[in-house]
Amino acid sequence: MMTTRLWQIGDCGSLPPMILDLLAENAPLGADMAPTEENVAILLALGMQWASRGDPTLVACDSSGQVIGFTLWGAFDNMAGVLLTKRTCNGVGTYVVPAWRNQGVASELRRAAANCARAKGYERVLGATFHEAALRSTLRVGFKVIGQVTEWQL
């Protein structure tokens, strides 16, 4: 049995190693966020901020209450003032601890986060995937591929 809920201060002990693992897994595949303690602290603070305002920054917990995964989804402040066509929630990351992978945890987290986002008035979630398993998982719950990201290393 698994439950989902918003991030809480009490999660600050279990989330940092998971955030670091997410960054470490994605960095070699092209993600720009380096797996550093500084980035972990920044993302943890961002997640706590988003959760405090009810954005879909969720944890998944097993039957004993142990955190086994998370979503880090929310809206960045639009400091440039650019008018967007849709109210957008940014999917910075979804992570499941290795022992719980391939058991539907990521899909359930994404469904719960999408429901939360919908309830908050978001019209879409934008995110990037960096490996095939993540892409398959996102497509399974209803994401679709739009556009293409290209890179030219100089």
N, C-alpha and C positions, 0 to 999 in steps of 0.2 A: 504494500500500500504506500502510495506517495501523495504528498500534499504540496501545494504551492502557496506562497505568500510573498508580500513585499519584503525587501531587505530590512533588517533591524540592526541596531547597534550591537546586539549580542552575536551577530554573524561576523563581526570584525576579526575574530580569531580563525574562522574556517575559510573565509573568502580569499584572503591574500595569496595563499599557495595555489588556489584554483585559478585566480587571475594571472599569476605568474606562469602557470602551466599553459593557459590559453595563449598568452603572448609568445611563449617559447615554441609552442606547436605551430603557430601561424607565421612567425617571423621568417623562417627559412622558405616559406611558400609565397612571400611577397608582401605580407602585411607590414605597414610602416611603423607600428608601435613596437619598440624594442622591449625585450623581456628584462626590465630593470626594476629594482625596488622603488625607484622614484615613479615610474609609470604605474606600478601597482598601487602606490599611495594615491596618485591622481585619479585613477579609475575607481578605486574604492570610495574616495570622497565624492566623485561624480555620481556613482551609484547611490550612495546614501542621500545625496541631494535630490536625485530623481525620485527615489522611493519616498522621501518625505513629502513630496508633492503629489504622490499617487501615480507617477509614471510606471510603466510596466517593467520595473526592475525587480525581478522575482527570484526567489530561491525555491528549489525543490528539496523536500525533506523526506527521508525514509520513515518507516513506521516508528522508529525510536526518536525522531526529531533531528537526526544528523543531516546536515546540508550535503546534498549529493550533486548539486548543479545549480546553475543560475542563468538568468538573462540579464543583460545590461542594456536596456532599451529606454530611450527617453528623447526629449527634444532639446537640441542645442539652442542657446539663445541666438537669435538672428541679429547679430550686432551690425551687420552690413545693411539691414533694412530691406533686403531684396524681397519682393513680393513672390511668394511661392504659389503654385496653382492648387496645392492640396496641403492640408494640415499634416505635417510629417513627423513621424516618430522614427528615430535613428536606432537601428539595431547594431550596437557596437560589438556585442558578442553574446554567444550562447555557449555554455560549457557544461559538460557532465563528467564527473570523475570516471576514470577508466573502468573501474569495477562495475559501474552501472550503465556503461554504453551498450548499445544494441538491445535495449530493453524498453524503448519507447519514451525514455525520460525527456530527451531533447524535444521530441514532437509534442509531448504533453506540456512542457514548459512553454514552447512557442504558441500552442493553442491558448493556454492561460494568459500569456502576455498579450496575444492578439485580442482576446476578449477584454482585457484591462484597457488596452489602447483604444479599442472601439468605444468603450464606456466613457473614456476621457475625451472623446470627440476627434481622435486622430482618424485620418482617412487612408493612411498608408504607412507601411514600415519599410524603410530602405536600409539595406545592409549589404555587406560583401561576404562572400565565402572564399576560403583559401584552400580547401581540400575537397575531394570528391564526396566523402561521407557527409560533410556539412551541406554541400550542394544538394545531395539526394534527400537529406533530412528536411531541408527548407522547402524543396519542391513538393515533398509528400504532404506537407501541411497547407499548401496553397500559395507559396511564393512563386513568382515567375521571373525568368531572366528578362531584364530590360537593358538595352544598351550594351556597351562593352567598355571595360576599362583597359586602356592601353598604357604602356610604359616605354619610355625611351631613356635608357641609362646613358648618362653623359660622362 
